[in-house]
Amino acid sequence: MVLAKTASNSLNPDFHAVPTVHVSHLDRTAILAYAAAAGAEASIALASILASAPAPFTATFLSRGPLRGGGGDLLKPDRIAPGQDILAAVSPIGYGGRNIDLLSGTSMSSPHVAGLAALMKELQPSGSPMAIKSALMTTGTDVLGLCAAEPGRS
């Protein structure tokens, strides 16, 4: 199945019961024209990994601060991480009987940062919470240029 978006938006993955490829709305017209032609054929090639593509992406809807509720004086959150299309364990209730699903949002971003903190605690068991936070704060990198829906944003 070819799933073509009809408008400009992200190409978020979905679970499908048949082999499926998602294509951008920019390719939709050309694909429809080709499919309507006599003798049109298609195949799906083996996936390849592009090491030059920026990844992982930070979802554009994740908070980057400042905290508006605090009058704009607080830069929160302190650290963010990828939070879009994270393969997560879920309760089969409410997820069509599945044990896993792709979830997005701050609740998917925060476990990455918590996991990094746990790994740091394992490496430095005597490290205080503030020392771990300091290490995270001083070694993180800017993610503004790594937004899935806004490539090249700076």
C-alpha positions, -999 to +999 in steps of 0.1 A: +000+000+000+012+035-008+000+060+018+003+095+003-003+125+026-027+151+011-011+181+028+022+193+042+027+176+076+050+151+091+055+115+078+048+098+112+049+061+110+018+040+116+012+003+121-003-014+091-015-050+084+000-050+049+034-037+036+031+001+034+052+030+024+044+066+034+052+093+008+052+131+010+023+152-003+049+166-028+052+132-045+015+124-044+005+139-079+034+122-097+026+088-080-011+090-089-002+099-125+022+070-128-003+046-112-029+056-137-006+048-167-009+015-185+017-010-173+026+008-141+047-013-118+062-007-084+085-025-059+098-018-025+135-020-021+153-031+011+156-002+035+189+015+039+204+036+067+215+071+059+242+081+083+242+116+069+205+123+079+201+142+112+186+119+138+169+115+161+145+144+156+130+165+184+093+170+178+084+206+171+055+204+196+078+196+226+084+225+249+116+244+244+110+272+269+107+298+281+080+287+305+051+310+297+032+301+328+061+316+349+059+350+331+085+339+306+113+342+332+121+305+335+138+285+308+122+251+312+126+223+305+163+221+313+169+193+289+149+177+261+153+146+241+136+129+211+100+124+219+084+117+185+073+082+173+089+064+202+082+027+203+068+022+238+051-005+258+014+001+263-016-016+278-035-037+253-066-020+266-072+011+245-045+001+219-063-024+199-048-054+218-013-043+210+015-045+236+035-018+218+027+014+200+044+046+187+038+075+210+048+111+209+051+140+233+069+152+264+060+119+282+081+101+256+109+126+257+115+126+295+124+089+298+154+095+275+167+122+299+159+101+329+177+071+313+208+092+307+207+103+343+204+067+355+234+057+333+254+085+348+245+075+383+256+039+375+290+053+363+293+077+393+274+061+422+285+089+445+273+116+421+246+139+436+214+147+417+228+182+411+261+168+398+242+146+373+221+176+363+252+197+358+268+170+336+236+168+315+234+205+312+270+210+302+273+182+277+240+186+258+238+201+224+215+225+206+185+207+190+168+236+173+183+225+140+170+190+145+133+194+142+114+167+122+088+191+108+113+220+103+145+207+087+172+232+086+157+254+113+184+273+132 
